[in-house]
């Protein structure tokens, strides 16, 4: 037996759009296996998952809130992958953004609120972006593999944060690794009463539009795509590949940094060691499931937010460990990969 | 300063270096096998975590440490089969397949561990491996206790280095592996099963990664914590590049990393007034710096990252 894979004629657009939906359905069906192994009741598990995430106004808004950082990291990864800059470092860039936002927020200057918020965002964006330009520089100048450096730098930033939280940024009088609270003036306003729906959610949606605009309407977006499709051809076509990679890294890291900003100035109000439960890594799954398209990223970020928020009430009601959310994320990525393959290739098993 | 220069300190430092390096040596050797056959296995971090978890639970349940090690190897092989289905047989992006394996395995490891032990206040522990002194050699001053009074798995890791060198450079299997990694089309022409060879290498590599993970929960420590691997898999990926895809040089890199890791622990233990997080960062930063030094000269197997589809040639 041998697997033979052959190209198929391009499928119509509507099938292409259905692929992620199909992948999600298959993933949810496959999730039955770990749920059953954990002894959870299937019907109750699925209903509690969706009710927990979407059942009430508060839960629905909570899912939107959780989707914001996931959208930012998803956009960050998607934009980088589109240019074949393998940024697996969204986690570290998120932390860099969170640290910068906390710093500005704790020592907020006496300015109008709008200016302080702008300052917080700019600081977080630049910190994340700057952190991402290190692997980009190493890639373009020294040909160091970007996968490895972006991954390793996640741990470096985590330890830098640890140093700050046990040192200069530690709350006075506290023995825990946590910073003082950010000033009220530096906090994102809550936009809908009786919820945590904050400015950052809207910023995430704006970021979706901005990334779409950059991709579709700007020279930079075109160049980034060209570099991703074929770097040598792009260089022959007169594109400064190194400059494009650097700018891609800056934008990608900046977007990831914004995820950290929201977590500090809208959710936790302190910088904490566990400020991110792996949002940066989830961004990889979200980017792939969203087919690297900004709107797709937003939709798949929402889906994963449903899974993450819903898994908590599923866990409470059925006893299935809350880590089911991570298992589902991992399965979704692999199912999506296979689904994408099926849209481009026919797979046949033949007797050899 | 005089505390640093004592014989006891140096012996302890070298012994700790061996302990810190061992999981990375296993993982680096495993990854070299995969990459020499043309498969970048980014599932390494997750496979190590699953190995650590499976080995720990097996030993917790059966009381047998070696059964734990065997279970860790077996789970590494199973996850590698998934990896090779995606990246070898279906020819999907090796980057994304590997990350998928890591994300899936990470979730699964936490899920299964929580399912098996619940959430007790004190995590369960096993009675870990004890050191085995090699007669005579362990009595050599300074280095004897460091190198020859170690866990069996440390000796195993060191013995695997020449064994894998022999396999890769001195056997016809090794030639097949290297040919598949460098030029799969040529390998196919002379009748080597490209995907079969790649699958076997990924499986063997996965077993080593699993054992590397199990070393952390069965010898280095005696419990399973969610961040027990802590990026050691990524360090191994870096060591493969640092060692230019050669088992001996990759192992040397792992030993240097182990030395830095041991040094930061020891200096911290002596109460040097330096924040320990800055110490923890040193091995990672040094690894990145080392990569800058070697990357221009690095020569990856030419077939790395390229799926092999006979139908797509010519």
Interface residues (C-beta under 8 A of the other chain):
Chain A: X3 X4 X5 X6 X34 X37 X38 X86 X88 X138 X142 X143 X144 X145 X147 X148 X149 X151 X152 X153 X154 X155 X156 X159 X160 X162 X163 X166 X167 X281 X284 X285 X288 X321 X323 X324 X325 X326 X327 X328 X329 X330 X331 X333 X334 X337 X338 X341 X347
Chain B: X42 X82 X86 X89 X90 X91 X92 X93 X95 X96 X97 X99 X100 X101 X102 X103 X104 X105 X106 X107 X108 X110 X111 X114 X115 X230 X231 X234 X235 X237 X238 X241 X275 X277 X278 X280 X281 X284 X285 X287 X288 X291 X292 X295 X296 X298 X309 X311
